[in-house]
Amino acid sequence: MHACNLPRRSLGGGGSVVILMFMTFWIGTSGFQYAEWKGNFYPEDLPAAKMLPFYAERFSTTEINYTFHRIPAPKTIENWKTLTPENFRFALKAPQKITHWSKLRDCADTLEYFLKVAGGLGGLGERRGPVLFQLPPTFKKDADVLSSFLREFPDMRAAFEFRHESWFDDEIFDLLKSRNIALCTADTDALSTPKKITADYGYLRLRREDYTNSDIDHWTDFVREQEAVWKDAFVYFKHEESGIGPKLARQMTELLG
């Protein structure tokens, strides 16, 4: 039986969270604070300080790119929590110092500090979704490096977005499965990730700007089909100037609801 045929309920207090008997859908966009969205998503006169609560009334999650550039101050994280309901989730992009500068090598101290600030006691806590490790396109497969990194990785949810096709083989998929880490399913103009299931949750980044209704139907069906495996599905549409990302996220949410 597909998840769409099972009983569901929605958590109150914010954006729609679709919960099925076996899987919860968390659907939103990559980021939320875009002046370009005024007039097509945000009201024209909405100040930047009110964008997050406005967004969180309509969606259940967002992917934070800010953390790629700098580790947020505790007061920033506390503000995120204050402006969103308890059932809202923040997926955080791992710092570039880990993914791009160190390329997963010799970065244990940076990772420990990042996770302590972002997700530990006093941090986001249960509000934290998976951490996204987006590797640079020039970083080719290195199973030994990934294995060493995962060996020291804490027991928590994460997703790896590989942007060089050399990573897409069974050795890498098995490494991710061994730690219940998701292979990020990324749909971009440059590269499409194999639809391999490596964890009991999913993480999708839908990055194109030309999605048709049939495309959204396709991705919605793909997510539904994982209901026997995934406990949660995190889906993020691309941020872009036209503001179509929120529209697509709402469209998928309604299809699943």
N, C-alpha and C positions, 0 to 999 in steps of 0.2 A: 504494500500500500504506500503510495506517495504521501509525503508529509502534508501536502495541501489538503488531503482528505481527512486529516486527523483533527481532533478537538484542539482549539487554541484559545489563548487569552492574551490580553495586552496589559503590560504594567502601566500603571497610572503615573502622573506627575511629570510628564515630559513627552519627548518624541515617541513615536510609535515603535514599540518593541514587539515583534511578532513571535510568539512562543507556541511551538507545536509540541506534541507529545514527546518527541525525541530531539528536537533541534530548535534553537533560538536564532533568529535572524537579526543581525546588527548592521544596518545599512545607512551610509552617509556619504560624505565627500572628504577629499583630502584637503584639510584646512577649512576655515570658515570666515576668516576676517579679510574680505576682499571688497574694496571700495567699488570695483567694477560690477559687483552684484547688486548695487543699489539701483532700484527701479525695475529689476527683473526677478529679484528674490527678496532683498531687503527693501523696506520703504526708503524713499529718497532721502528723508530727513533723519534716518536712524543713525545715532552716533556709534562710533566703533566700539565703545565700551558696552553697548547693549546688543552687539551682534551675537555673541555666544549664547545668552539666554534666549534670544529670538530663534536662533538655529536649534537649540536644544529642546524647544517646544515642538519642533517639527521632525527632528531626527534623533536617533538613539546613540549615535557614535560619530566621532570624527577622527581623522588621522592627522597627527600633529607633526608637521615638518620642522617646526622651530627647534626641536630637540636634535635635529641633524647638525645644526650650526652651533648650538650652545646648550649646555645643561641648564634648565630653568632654575631660578631661585625658588626656595620654599614658598615665598609669598605669592609667586606666580601660580604655583600649583594649588595653593590654598584658594586663590581667586577662581581658578577653573572649577574647583569643587563647589565653591559657594554659588557660582552662577549656573550650575546645572543640577538636575535631579539625581537622586541616588542611583537610579538605574541607567545613567548615562555612562558610556565607556570611551576612554581615550586610548587609541592606539598610538604608540610613540615610535618615531623613526630613530633608530640608533645613531649615536654621534658619528660624524664623518671621521673622527679620529680613530674609531674602531674599524669602520668599513672601508674607508678610502685611503687614509694615511697609513695605518698599521696593517690593513688587509688581514684582519683577524689574528695577527701575530703580536705577542707580547703586549697585550692590552688589558690584562686582568684587572689592574688597578682602576683604569678608566671605566671599565664595565661595572665593577663593583660600586664605584661612586655614583655612576649614572643610575643604577638600579636602586641604590639606597635612597637617593634624593627623589627619584621619580615614583618609585613603587613601594618603598618600605613604610614602616610606621611613620606617620606624619606626612607621607607622600600621598599618591593617588590611592594606594591600597587596592580595594576591590574595584575601584573605578578604572583601573588600568586594564586595557585590552592587551592583545599581543604586542610585542616589540618587533618592529620591522627592521631587518638587516638587509638593506639594499646595497648590493655590491656593484662596483663600477663596471662598465661594459668591457674594459680592458683587462679585468681580472679573470684569468682563465682557470679552469678546474685545477684544484689542488686538494685532493681528498685528505692528505695527511694534515694539512693546515685546518681544514674544517673539522676533522676528527678530533684534533687536539683542542680546538676551541670548544666543541660541544662537550668534550670530556669534563671540562671545568665549568660548564654552563649550569646555572641553578635550575631547579625543577620549576619551570614556569613556561608560559606560552610565548612562542616567538614564531616568526615567519621569515624565511629567507627568499629574497628576490634575486635570482641569478640573472645577469644580463649578458652573459656570454654562453652560447649554446653548448660549449664543451662540458658544462656542469650537468646537462640533462642525460644522466645515465643511471642504471640500477645501483651502482656503487654509492652514488650520492643520495639517491632516494632511500636506500637502506640505512645510511647513516642518519638521515632525518627521522626515519621511522623508529630507529633504536632509541631516540630521545623524545619521541612524540612531538616533533617540531614540524610545522607546516611548510610545505613548498608553496610559496606565494604564487598564485595563478595570476599572471600579469598579461593583460591583453593590450598591446601597444601597436603603433604603426610599424615599429622596427622589429619586434620579436613577440611571439606568442609562446607562453609557457605550456609544456605538456600538462594535461589534466591528471596529474598523479596525486593520489591521496596518501599522505604520509603521517597524518595525525588525526585525532578525534575532534578536530575543529578545522575550519577552512578559512583562508584569507585570500580575497580577490581584490585586485587593483584593475579597474576597467578604465583605460586611459584614452581611448579614442574619443573624438568629438563628433563622429558621424554615425553614431548608433541609430539604427532604425528600430521601429517597434518590434520587428521580428528578431533583431539582435537582442533586445532586452528580454523578449520571450525565451530565446535560446539560453541566455545566462540564468534566467530565473528557473528554467527547467533543470539546468545543470545543478544548481544549488539544491533544489528540491530532491533530486535523485540521490543526494548524499545523506538523506535523513537517517539511514540505518547505521551510518558511520560517524557523522559529525554531531557533536553536542551543540556547537555554535558555529555560525557562519558570519564572518566579518567581510563586508563588501564596501569598497570605496570607489566612487567615481571621481574623475579628474576635475581639478579646479581650472577654470579658464575664464576669460573675460566675458564671454557671452552669458554666463550664468546658467548654462544648460545642465551642469552637474547636479544641482539640487532637483531639477525637474526629472532627470533620469533616476535619481535615488528615490524620489517620491513614486515614480512610475513602478519601479521594482517592488517597493514596499506595498503598494496597493495590489499588485499582482499576487504577492505572497499572502496578503491579508484576506 
